[in-house]
Amino acid sequence: MSGSTERLPRLLALVPYLLARPGIPIEEAAADFGVTPKQLRRDLELLWMCGLPGYGPGDLIDLSFEGDTVTVTYDAGMRRPLRLTAAEATALLVALRALADTPGVVDTAAVQRALAKVEAAVGQAQPAGVVVGGLAVRERSVSPETRATVTAAAQTKKALWLRYYTASRDEITERIVDPMRVLLVEGRSYLEAWCRSVERVRLFRLDRVDAVRVLDEPASPPPHARPKDVSAGLFGPEPGQGVAVLELSADARWVAEYYQVDDLVELGEGRARVWMRYSDPSWMVRLLLGLGDHARVVEPESLARQVAERAEAALARLSRHPSL
């Protein structure tokens, strides 16, 4: 008999499925659910035995069998398939991506198929003002080659050459690093390594690695290099950082998924207010200019003023070159 973790979702889906297909052959239904006809009959018997206090069968779900076919004659109101809210769909997508990126998953192909189905369903049923696709569109997936190379280097203790995109500075750099471990935190995969360029332990998001190559030399992090404690989250405040309070439209919600935010408050209709730390004001100004009217700076006033000044300067240059 299949496990309860597999059986419960199947039982919940069976009633609306059968209502839409009265008189369906049990063998056909079993094939659709990926179980044997014998297992499906057991599921149907369990549904039929669900009763009100007193435990009379057929009180809630009543079934009619004719030959090798089955029809639901009473559904107890279970007519609609289970539906996910936007938040539930987002959480499910994040969890599936994390599972797909986790080394050692036995059937990665099955996870990818499930991920593709959920993404397709979300795309078809996405309500107005809810941007779930930002997770898939703006955040690249980790290539199998990158993951395999990084994991192999960490396991064999070999140094790595990386070409890496740093979102906080909007720049691509080349580095040589000494791998310490590969970890999964908050649904994303990271390489933790000693970076020889800055001489510090750094976390590198694998989806931001543009290119990677194993070097023919051992990884040699210094004795004082220590793994980061990620139990309370990845990123804490750093000296000199500013905090921007932003209001994001539904089309800009991806910012809160792609970049680290300290807090998020829902404002309705897909909009959100976020608290976002930044070290480089010029980078934050460029980000906000790119978002256009999909983002509004609530605080600090100085940041709002910088964005307005840069926008006005750009418009002035454009007016001097009307052909652009």
C-alpha positions, 0 to 999 in steps of 0.5 A: 500500500502506498504511503500516507504522504502519497495517499492523502493528496490522491484521496483529496483529488479523487472526488473532483476527478471522478465527478468530471468523469462519471462511469470511468473505468477503474483501470483508466483512473488508476493509470491517470493517478499512477497507481495499480487498479487494486490500490485505487479500489482500496482508495475508493473503499476508504473514501466510501467508509468516510462517515459522520459520527456513528461511522456509517459508510456512504454518509459523506462520499457515496460511490456507485460501481457498475462492472469495472467502472465507478461513479460518484453519486454524492460528493459532500461538496468536494466538487472543485480541485484543490487550488493554491493561493499565489503565496502557496504557489510561490512557496511551492515553486521555491521549495521545488527549486531548492529540491531540484538544486539539492545534491543527492536527490534520487529522481531529479527529473521527476522534480523538474517535471513537477516544477514545470507543471506547477510553473505552467499552472501558475502562468495560466491561472495567475491572478492580475497583480500577482507576479509569481513568474519573477522567481523563474524569469529574473532568477537564473537556475543553476546549470548542472555543469556549474553545480557539478564542478563546484561540488566536485571541487569542494569534495576533492578540496581543489581551488576554483577560478570563478567569473561571478556577478555581484548584484550589490555592485552590479559588476562581474569579477574574476576570482580564485577561491578556496572552497570550504563547503556547498550549502543550501540556505533559504531555497538557494545554493551557495558556495562558501569559500575563502576569496583570495581577492578580498582575503575573507570568507565569502558566500557565492550564489551558484546562480550568479556564477557565470563561469567556473573552472577547477584549478590544478592546485589544492584549496588552502583556506587559512587556519583562521577561516571559519564557516559562517553561522547561517542559523539566523539567516545569511546577511546581517547589517554591516557598518555604513549600510543604508536602508531604503524603504520602497513601495513596489508594484506587482510588476516589481515584486521580483526585487524582494525575491532576487535581492535580500530584504529585511522586511516585507509588508503587503499593501494589497493588489500585489503591491508591497513595502520592503526594507532593503539594505544597500552599501552603494547608493549609486547601485541603488539609484540605478536599480530604482531608475530601472524600475521606473514608476513600479517603485517609489522611495518612501525613505530616505529622502536623500535617496529619493532626491538622488533618483529624481536628480538622475532622472531629470539629468537623463531627460535633459540629455535626451531633450538635447538629442531628440533623435535618440 
